[in-house]
Amino acid sequence: MDNKSANRVNMIRTTATFCGNNTGATSGITAFAGVLSLVQNNLVLINGLDQIILGTTTGVTLDTNQLRRAMTVFAFHCASATYAYAASANNNTLKAIVNFTEDRLNRLKKDEVDDACEAIFNAINANQAAVTPFGAGPGDATSLQTAIGLYRTGMQNPRQAIITKSNAVEQLETTIRNTINDLLKDQMNRMVNTLKVSNNNFWSLYFKAREVIDLGSTTAKFRGTVFDNNSNELAGVLVTLRIAGQPAVAYQFTTLADGAFNIPGIAVNDYDITFEKAGFQTISDLNVHFAAGQEITRDYTMTP
């Protein structure tokens, strides 16, 4: 993604991390956790779209388990709002189409869940104006559609054309814009404003996190390739950066089909880096310092 998009995504990630680490401050606002979950799952979509942009148009290895979780979160959110509208309109046919619980979606087979989610998307898309007052807007439906596309791309589902770079760029911009405008500005900002008097410290730090900082050359990059011990390139390795000594995830990337990873826009700091993949021993690279404008290139070998 370009520098402008990276700056905005960094703000979204910083805000989500801050709120996730301070859930006690918003525990009295019952709607806040649900909106935060949508923001966090939009970050999953952003990561998947960015992998397609950085990689080739085919052969991109996406984390389908993570994308499935995001897809079902958006599907349940859209289904719940659509069901509420259908109940108010005495539309039993529509109620039956979207009558899904999270548990029911989670129990569906991997090649069935996307069809169920698509049915939910079609239902909300056909009734969007009426459903919006019940809690799911156009941005939520768009996120569901994007999640379905990414999940099917990751599953190599023949019913879904592979998302190309140009499609990914467009969808990335839409997801970033919807996250900022619909979820942060219109919802989370307003809810946090109710805490200005009762918890001014949280309110102040939240809006500090919400500032879009032009990182430019003040950030660093991390790239390289992961191999197995036979020098084969390893796809699907989860690369995670955490600020040294802290549990919260700062940046994540899943290696592409050629084992490559490329993480731009890393804020200056010391990071603990882990490399994880099922069937392989986890690698830890601790206290790695990222300086302004620095590009760190390292290759790693994982042992079964």
N, C-alpha and C positions, 0 to 999 in steps of 0.2 A: 504494500500500500504506500501511497505517497506520504510526504512529511505531514501535510495538513491532516490527513486521515489518521496517521499514527499518533499525532498529538491528541486528537479527540478520543481515540480508543484508549490511550494512556490515561486520560481523565476519567473515562467510564470505568476502567479497571481499578484506578485508585479509589474512586468513590465507592465502588462495589466492595472492595477489600476493606475499606474503612468501616462501612456499615456492617459488613459481615463480622468484623472483629469487635463491634460495639452494639450487639443486638439488644443488650439490656436497656439502652437508651430509648429504643423505639418499641419496646415490648408492649407498651400501653396503647400503641396505634396498631390495631389488629390488621389493617390492610397493608401495612408497610412490608411485612415479610414476603407477601405474595408478589408485590411489585419488584422487590429486590431479587426474588427468584427469577423473574422474567428478565431482568437486566443481566444477571449472571448467565442465564442460558443464551441470551443474545450474544454474549462474549464467546460462547462455544461456537455459535454460527459464524461470528467474525473470524475466529481462528481457522475454521474450516474453509471459509471463502478465501482467506489470505493464503492458505496452503495451495489452493488451486492457482491463485495469481502468481505465486512464487514458483510453482512447479510447471509441469507440462499440462496440456489439455486432457491427456489420458494417463492412466496409470498412477494417479495420485492416491496415496494411502491415507484414508480418513479414519478417525476413531469412531466406528459405527456405534459402539456401546454408549459413548458420550453423546453422540448425535441422537441416538434413540431416546436417551433420557431427556434431552432438550426438546425433542419433537413431542414426546408425550406430555411434558409440562405445558407446552403451548396448546396442544390438542385439548387437554382437560380444561384449561382456562377458557378456550373458545367454546367448547362444548357446554360448559356450565352456564356461560352467559346466554348462549343460543337456546338452551333448555329453558332458562328463566323467561326469556322472551316468548318462546313457544307456549309455555304454561299460561302466560298472561293473555295470549291470543287464542287459547283453546285449540292450538294446532297440534293434535296428537300425532300426526304423521311426522312432523318435524321433531317432536319430542323423542320419538322412537329412533330417529336417525342419530341423534346426538346424546342418547342416554348411555354415557360411558362414565365409569369411575376410573380413577388413576390405577386402581388395582386391576380392573378388567383390561385396561390398555397394556399394563405391564405383563399380564399373563398371556397375551396374544403371541403367536409364533413370529419369528423375525421377518418372515415373508408375508405376514398378514397385518402387522401393526401399521405399516405405512398406508395400506388400503383403508383401514379404519380412520386413520388421521386425515386421509384425503377426503373421505366422506364428510368428516366434520368440517374441513376447510370449505368444501363445496356448499355445505349448509349455511355456514356463517357468511360466506362470500355472496350468496344469493339473498341474504337478509341483513346485510351489514348495517344499513341505516337504522333499522329497527332494533338490532342487537346492541349497537353502541351504547345506548343509555343503560344497558344492563351489565356493563363492565368489560366488554372486549371490543376495542376499536379496530380500525383498519390496520394499524401497525401490528397488532397482535396476530391478525389473520395473515399478514405478509410474512411475519416471522415463522408462523406455522408452515406456510407454503415453502419458504426457504429451507426450513429444517427437513421437510419431506424430500425436497430435491437433493440436499446434501446427503441424507441417509441413503437414498436410492443410488446416488452416485458412488458412495462408499461401498454399498452392497453389490455394485455393478448390475443393478436391476434393469433388465431390458426394456421395461416400460418407461424408464426415465432416461432421456438423452443426457449424456455426460455434460456437466456444467462446464462451459468453456471459460477461458480467462476473461473474455469480454463480458460474458454473463455474470461472472463472479464479481468483476469490478462494479458493475451496476448494482447488483444485489448487496454488495458490501456497503456502498454509499447509502443505499436505502435503509439497511439495518442500523448503521451508525446514526443516521438522521432520525429514524423512528425512536431509537433508544434514548437519544438526547431530548428530543422534543416531546414525545408522548410519555415516556416513563420517568425521566429525570425532571424536566422542567414542569410538566403539567401535573405530575403526581408526587414524586418523592420530595421535590423542593417544597411543595405546598404543605406536605405532612410535617416535614422537618421544621417549617416556619412556626408550627404550633408549639415547638419546644424552645423558642427563643427566650422566653422568660423563665421557664421551669428548668431548662438545661442549656444555658447559654454557651457553655464550653463545647458541648457536642454540636450545637447549631453552628458555632463559629468554625469549628474544624471541618464540619461537613461542607460548608460553602468554600472553604479553602481547598478542599479536595476537588470541588466542582470546577475550579478554575482551569481553563485550557491553557497550558503553558507551552509556548513555542520552543520545543526542545532543540530543534536544529542540530548544530554540531555539539551541543552539550550532552548528547546521548552517545551510547556505544552500540556495537553490533556483536553478535555471537554467531558464528557459523562453523560448519565442519561436517564430518561424515562419521557414522557409526557402523562398525563392522562386527562380524562374529569372529571367533578365533581361527576360522579358516579363510579369513580375508574376504568373506562374502558381505556385500552391503546389506544392512539390516533396516527394513522398512518397519513402520509402526512402533518405533521406540518413543516413549513419552519423555521429553526433555523438560525438566522443571527447574526454574530458578526461584529461590527464596532469598530474601534479604538474610544475611548470615545470622544464624541463631534464632530466626523467627519462623513460625510454622506456616504463615500465610503464603499462598502462591503469588508470586509477582509476575512471572511470565511462563507460558507453556507453549510447546510446539511438538508435533508428532512427526518423526522423520518420514521423508517421502520415499517413493519406490526405490530410489537409488541410495537410500540411507542418509541423505543430506538433511541438515537442519539449518535454518537461517532466521535469527530472531533480531530484528532491528528495534530501535527506539528504547534501548535499555537505559534507565536512569543511572547516573553515577552512584556507585555503592559497592559494597562487598557482598557477594552472593554465594550461597551453597547451591550446587547444581547436582541434580540426580538424573540418571538415565534408567528407565524401567521398561521392561517388556516381559510378558509371560514366558516362562521357560528359560529365562536368563537371570544371572545374578545382577542385582542392582549395583550400579556404579555411583559413587559419590565423589564429587570434586568440590572441596570445601574452601571457603574464604577466597574466592576468585575476585580480584578487584577489577572493576570496569571503570576506566577513566573517560573523561569527556573526549568525544571524537575517536575513541579507540575501536578498532575492529579486531576481536580475538578470534583466531581460527585454530581449532583443535580437532583432531580425530580421536575416536575412542573405540576400544575393542571390548565386547561383552562376552562373557563366558557362560555357556549353557549350565 
